[in-house]
């Protein structure tokens, strides 16, 4: 059993969705060490994510171009007696080694185990997300008949979900490895401020969120015209107001979708394009107010689920069993997949005909959203 550290550094992960999936491990660490001062080291772009999180005492961040030596100097000043390294990168292990933290725990690998005082062997049941080559994809398609293609899709059991990767590391420090629902927190005043800033303080209609982007690549994006058709039908049946979310890279796509959902001649309330206009903290506050988020497999999907907002997700090149929102099996969320034999391929773009996303039709999405957020009787 690991003795209680006085000052524990947790080196956080670098991607939004992955960061949300670390929250069960952080909550288990807080449960294991209620008196320990826990500092999370995170990229500055994710700092807002942790502002209200009860598992963390302090957040330390670093900029996108900040050097390894600059980060390690900051950590050295923290006088930590233990570090838990969540990413698998060489740099993250080097940071805590250069900082002189005496106890360093993380996953073992040939190129970094020597930097750790407690290298942890790979987790039993872990499933690597390995990209399929174009030739592998074509072979899977050609070798599978139309009658049995459902059986050929690779699926996994709950322990394969990525949140167990981080729980397994926390368990090395004596924490409970049983999964918890990923959780994030926003204060009511943050919600009120975000709604006021975006002109939503007085709206009477239910707010529905739509997140059409996916930073990883086009293979994770359901077609734009299908989002538009589905959103129009859902708005017609629920009188919702659509809030379109996204980052700076999604501004053009989100603008097109907002304009096409409610053209000028429409009598429906215009969709509000918020892509590129919110901080991460404001995004969290607005997702918290939505009755549902319609989205691709993306960071906002994980954020919304962790805030308690139901999500409807279209999965293409990735696996819902490995990176689905919330706790695996949570009935509040609807995970839609076309069950094609080449999925998941984990590629950023499709080398064939995009059948994994084209196989998810508009009617399925509309039905799923209406199950989560049915029309309210007047």
ABEGO torsion letter per residue (X at the ends): XBBBBABBBBBBBABAAAAAAAAAAAAAAAAABAABBBBBBBBAAAAAAAAABAABABBBBBBAABBAAAAAAAAAAAGBABBBBABABAAAAAAAAAAGBABBBBBBBAAAAAABABBBBBBBGBBBBBBBBAAAAAAAAAABBAAAAAAABBBBBAAABAAAAAAAAAAAAGBBABBBBBBBBBBAAAAAAAAAAAGAAABABBBBBBBABBAAEAAABBBAAAAAAAAAAAAAAAGBBBBBBEBAAAAAAAAAAAAAABBAABABBBBBBABGABBAAAAAAAAAABABBBBBBBAAAAAAAAAGBBBBBBBBABBAAAABBEBBGBAABBBBBAGBAAOBAGBABBABAGAAAAABBAAAAAAAAAAABBBBBX
